[in-house]
Structures are given as C-alpha cells and as structure tokens.
Amino acid sequence: MTLAAPHRPLHTVNILATDGVFASTLMQAKDYFHMASLRHGKQQGLGLSPSFNIRLVSPDGHPVRSFSGVKIPVDGALAPCDLILLPAFWGDFASLSQRHPQIIDWLRLCHAQGSALCGEATGVFWMAEAGLLDGKEATTYWRFFQAFAERFPKVNLRQDKHLTDADNLYCASGVTSACDLYIYLIERFCGSQLAQGVARDILYEVQRSYTPGRMGFGGQKLHQDLSILHIQQWLEEHYAERFRFEDLAREHGMSIRNFMRRFQAATGDKPLHYLQRLRIETAKGLLSATRKSIKTISYDVGYDDASFFARLFRQHTGLSPNLYRRQLQQKDS
C-alpha cells in the first residue's frame, strides 16, 4: 500500500502534558518524532538541525506534575499544529476534563482544520470526549474498556484491536502499539525510508504480543452502507482464506455486479485491490515483527505461490519482501 499524502507538510507536532501524565509515554512520543525530525532535516540538507518543531504543551502553558511526581516543563500552551499526540495519564478523567475544557475545544478546532490526532491508552479519552470518535472505531488500554464504553456509548470500541484509525484519528491501546503507530505516522508524513530508519534505531528488539499493521483502512469505513461494512469486517478476519467474491455477495443478498459497484462506491477500492492491500499490510507487519520465511508469510496471508506474492508485494510497496525486511534490519542508517 502506498500511503496517502498528508493534508499538509509536517511543521509542528504538539504533545499534550497534563497533571498525572505518564512521563514515559510523553517522552517516548517526543523522542520518536525528534529522531524523525533530525533524520528528515538531514534529508532536506539541514545537517543535524530538525526539520519540524516538536512541542510539549499544557492547557495553560505551565509545568505539570507527572504520575510519578516529576515536575515537567513545557514549551507553551495549546496551539494550532499538524499533529497532536495524546499520551497516557493516570487519574479521574471526569475531573481532569472539567478542569481543562479548553483541551476539548482545541482538539475539535485542530481536527476541523486538518490536524491528525493520536491517542495512547487513556489519551484516547480526550478525542472521545470531544465527540470526534462518535460512530467510529477506537481502542484503549484493556483496564479501561468498561469505563470508556460507559462514558462514550456512541464510540465503536474495538476491544480486539491494538490500533485503530478513522478520519485522521488514531488510537493505540498501549505502549508497544503506540510505537507502531508513531512509525506509521512518521511514514505517512516523512516517507517509508525514513520511518524504517527510525524503526531500526528504536524498535529493533521490541517483542510484540500481536502483529502490527493494516493501518490506513479506517477512513474507508466512514460510509453508510452497512452490508459493505459487514463485508469489510469479514475480510479483516478471513483475508487469508480461500473464497469467491460471488459467494460473499450472494450471502449478503447481492449479485456480483451490484456488490462490485457498491463496494467501490463505499470504499473507493475494488474488492480485489482492497483484499490485496489487507494481505500486503499484514505481510509488512509479519516481516518486521517475526523471523518467518517469505514462503511462510506468503501462505499466512493467503498466497500459495510465493513468487506471485513477492511480485504483488513489490507492486504495492516498491520493494521486494526480502529488501523490505533487510532495510528494517540494517544496523546502519
């Protein structure tokens, strides 16, 4: 899959700091994007100067006290930006949101102006409180599933997912999934080669309990065709199986011609291309997170012919599976 171009170049990243923030998640976000900024600056001929600005911001521009009691200075108050990162925090969200209603207004305004918003664990609560996730998929840390579902019944909480995306709104369930989400956003804004460089520097030894990947499909679910949405969800769970689109259409009361027309009208993709992207994105995650052979990965995502899989992978990514993996595993930038 070739990532869609961002709405605008990445100039400013704002990372929200509030009392009770987990300092580790705050600084993890800053470090990832600072590294990306340095690498991007080098690409742009700026030497070791960063190419975009990463700011820690608080509701009033004053320092905050972290979960562990550390006083954290910030760079200023809430301001317009291209990307907002919402780290995890500990504490009563109801009182925190009542104390800082300006955060809600800020998120709504920035999202309306085209900013991408990214929440980690409890950080997702901010986007939901702003009403931005109503009717859309989201996830959060497992410990807060019940509280989230009770407070935000209009949000489609996906307890089975570690990562979700919808309408420029991204959710990560925890620390490891946030790492993958940051790499995805770096790829989106700065390109795949730079993102792979950051991944080599930071994620080389990360062990996941899940397979990352398949981001970028959330926006294609923002339609009103429930039958097609059910088919998309079925494809996410059965993408590696052998099936015929004719049978899938018939099971949902459609002729194949009607199914093809409705699927493309709803998602913008032909069904086969959509399925190929699901498989290739899953394969990318397996290439980066496992040591499985190319032949095994080909079979795992639904292709018996590894040569055909390799050609298809190159068509979607511009790289062979082996080269994609080698670039991730290279020690040198």
Buried (B, 14 or more C-beta within 10 A) or exposed (E): BEBEEBEEEBEBBBBBBBBBBBBBBBBBBBBBBBBBBBBBBBBEEEEEEBBBBBBBBBBEEEBBBBBEEEEBEBBEBBEEBBBBBBBBBBEEBEEBBEEBEEBBEBBBEBBEEEBBBBBBBBBBBBBBBBBBBEEBBBBBBEEBBEBBEEBBEEBBBBEEBBBBBBBBBBBBBBBBBBBBBBBBBBBBBBBBEBBBBBBBBBBEEBEBEBBBBBBBBBBBBBBEBEBBBEBBEBBBEBBEEEBEBEEBBEEBEBEBEEBBEBBBEBBEBEBEBBBBBBBBBBBBBBBBBBEBEBBEBBBBBBBEEBEEBBEBBBEBBEBBBEEBBEBBBEEEE
